[in-house]
Amino acid sequence: DMKTSVQKKLIKCYVLKELNDSRLYRAAKLAQGDTTQQRGVEEIDGRYIVHYARLKPLINGGLNEGKHLDRFIVNETGYDGWVKFELDLKGKNLAAMAKSLHKYGLDLVEEEREIEVLVIEDR
């Protein structure tokens, strides 16, 4: 018999933050039917190239699914809108990932955050 609960745990994670006010990662929402700009995400030679995607679903549904990184990303930019940037994922190296985001006014740092997790226990 199993018992499940949602608990807050202190977890090491990658925190996405703004470095400055440049906000070069933000992209204007494309007009309905605009086919001049590529949309979505491409993975090419260890780079994660984001062409007009929403930040929240990108992190929750793409980067946090486990195959790209060994830690969850927590978005502390205060922005969940449309984005356009490249992220270097080669070797899952934090320094390389952070450096690739710096030109967009973003930083990625390893810190601890309290995160809700599902706990499954034997009764």
Secondary structure, DSSP 8 states (H G I E B T S, - for coil): -EEEEEEEEEEEEEEEEESSS--TTB-----TT--SS--EEEEETTEEEEEEEEHHHIIIIIGGGSSS-SS-EEE-SS--SEEEEEEE-GGG-HHHHHHHHHTTTEEEEEEEEEEEEEEEEE-
